[in-house]
């Protein structure tokens, strides 16, 4: 039986548009950033109760 979920991962075409929707419109907070050569390539959005959506 599943009692919780740590995170799900979504591969998106436009990271900035995804951030705008999930943070700007839905109000989720960004918790972790993934950088490669100084450029952000992904992030976690906090959905509450220690569950996150990971975007790449």
C-alpha positions in Angstrom: 0.0 0.0 0.0 1.3 3.4 -0.9 1.3 5.8 2.1 2.9 8.8 0.4 4.9 10.1 -2.5 8.2 12.0 -2.5 8.0 13.4 -6.0 7.1 12.9 -9.6 9.2 14.1 -12.5 8.0 15.8 -15.6 10.0 16.5 -18.7 8.8 19.7 -20.2 9.4 21.6 -23.5 9.5 25.0 -21.8 10.9 25.2 -18.3 10.2 28.9 -17.9 6.5 28.5 -19.0 6.1 25.5 -16.6 7.6 27.6 -13.7 5.3 30.5 -14.6 2.2 28.2 -14.4 3.1 26.2 -11.3 4.7 29.0 -9.3 3.0 32.1 -10.7 -0.5 30.9 -11.3 -0.9 27.9 -8.8 1.4 29.6 -6.2 3.7 26.6 -5.6 7.1 27.5 -4.1 10.4 26.6 -5.8 12.4 24.5 -3.4 15.4 23.0 -5.3 17.2 24.1 -8.5 19.3 22.0 -10.8 22.1 23.8 -12.5 24.4 22.7 -15.4 27.2 25.1 -16.3 25.5 27.9 -14.4 22.2 27.4 -16.3 19.0 26.2 -14.6 17.9 22.9 -16.2 15.3 21.9 -13.6 13.6 22.6 -10.3 11.3 21.2 -7.7 7.9 22.8 -6.9 6.5 22.2 -3.5 3.0 20.7 -3.5 2.8 20.4 0.3 3.2 17.5 2.8 6.8 16.9 1.7 5.7 16.1 -1.9 7.2 17.8 -4.9 6.9 18.0 -8.7 10.3 17.9 -10.4 10.6 19.6 -13.7 13.4 19.1 -16.4 
